[in-house]
């Protein structure tokens, strides 16, 4: 931020919170994966309204 010339006082609250966060790869489950889990579907394509499967049409 300093290198780019951004005023760090503007984001001081966020920077203070960021000190206590652990580095991670992130956690984003996604709505389709959550729906698949809740509904007990075997494959994620059944939880998506318009699944994009290379080489296949979305016929169930």
Secondary structure, DSSP 4 states (H G I P E B T S, - for coil): -TTTT--TTTTHHHHHHHTTPPP-S-----HHHHHHHHHT-SSGGGT-TT---TT-----
